[in-house]
Amino acid sequence: MESVKALFNDGSCIEFNSIEEASVFTKLSENIIKSRCNSGKGSKSKDGILFKWSNEKTARSKIAKRNRKKGNRFELDIIKDLTNLGFKGLVSSRS
């Protein structure tokens, strides 16, 4: 279970044991809460609620996963561009 912290405009902070619990309390969808937590340092929106992962290890893991996907996609795009330019035999260990 992944716990999250919600920081509100008035300076109060509530820690939830699960994303589902935070969703019920804040009336935001679970996907929105996950997205705000995964945005790095936390993302503030119009409702003024800032979400962060309670466990720093979870935050680092999510960010690392996102960066790994980004790097893989970039490498595959480069190979595709070079292939279109006429280079042959290019492969990636990531595909």
C-alpha positions as CSV (number, residue, x, y, z in Angstrom):
1,M,0.0,0.0,0.0
2,E,1.3,3.4,-0.9
3,S,0.7,6.2,1.6
4,V,0.5,9.8,0.5
5,K,0.7,13.2,2.2
6,A,-1.7,16.0,1.3
7,L,-0.6,19.6,2.0
8,F,-3.4,22.2,1.9
9,N,-3.5,25.9,1.3
10,D,-4.0,26.7,5.0
11,G,-0.7,24.9,5.8
12,S,-2.3,21.8,7.2
13,C,-1.0,18.4,6.3
14,I,-2.8,15.1,6.4
15,E,-1.1,11.7,5.8
16,F,-3.3,9.0,4.3
17,N,-2.6,5.3,4.6
18,S,-3.7,4.7,1.0
19,I,-4.5,6.5,-2.2
20,E,-8.1,5.3,-1.9
21,E,-8.4,6.9,1.5
22,A,-7.0,10.2,0.1
23,S,-9.4,9.9,-2.9
24,V,-12.5,9.6,-0.6
25,F,-11.4,12.5,1.6
26,T,-10.4,15.0,-1.1
27,K,-13.0,13.8,-3.7
28,L,-10.3,13.6,-6.3
29,S,-9.7,10.4,-8.5
30,E,-7.0,8.0,-7.6
31,N,-5.3,8.6,-11.0
32,I,-5.1,12.4,-10.3
33,I,-3.5,11.8,-6.9
34,K,-1.0,9.4,-8.4
35,S,-0.2,11.8,-11.2
36,R,0.4,14.7,-8.7
37,C,2.6,12.5,-6.6
38,N,4.6,11.3,-9.5
39,S,5.3,14.8,-10.9
40,G,8.5,15.0,-8.9
41,K,8.5,17.5,-6.1
42,G,4.7,17.6,-6.0
43,S,2.3,19.5,-8.1
44,K,0.0,22.2,-6.9
45,S,-3.2,22.7,-8.7
46,K,-6.2,25.1,-8.7
47,D,-7.7,23.4,-5.6
48,G,-4.5,24.1,-3.8
49,I,-3.8,20.6,-2.6
50,L,-0.2,19.4,-2.9
51,F,0.3,15.6,-2.9
52,K,3.6,13.8,-2.1
53,W,4.5,10.2,-1.5
54,S,5.0,9.6,2.2
55,N,7.9,7.2,1.6
56,E,10.9,8.8,-0.2
57,K,11.8,5.4,-1.5
58,T,8.5,5.2,-3.4
59,A,9.0,8.7,-4.8
60,R,12.5,7.9,-6.1
61,S,11.3,4.6,-7.5
62,K,8.5,6.2,-9.4
63,I,10.8,9.0,-10.8
64,A,13.4,6.4,-11.8
65,K,10.8,4.3,-13.6
66,R,9.6,7.4,-15.5
67,N,13.1,8.5,-16.5
68,R,14.0,5.0,-17.6
69,K,11.0,4.9,-19.9
70,K,11.9,8.3,-21.2
71,G,15.5,7.2,-22.0
72,N,14.3,4.0,-23.7
73,R,11.8,6.0,-25.9
74,F,14.5,8.5,-26.8
75,E,17.0,5.8,-27.9
76,L,14.4,4.1,-30.0
77,D,13.5,7.4,-31.7
78,I,17.1,8.1,-32.5
79,I,17.5,4.6,-34.1
80,K,14.3,5.2,-36.1
81,D,15.6,8.6,-37.4
82,L,19.0,7.1,-38.3
83,T,17.3,4.2,-40.1
84,N,15.2,6.7,-42.1
85,L,18.4,8.5,-43.1
86,G,19.7,5.3,-44.6
87,F,21.8,3.7,-41.9
88,K,21.3,-0.1,-41.8
89,G,21.5,-2.7,-39.1
90,L,20.8,-0.5,-36.2
91,V,19.3,-2.3,-33.2
92,S,18.6,-1.5,-29.6
93,S,18.9,-3.8,-26.6
94,R,15.8,-2.0,-25.3
95,S,13.3,-3.0,-28.0
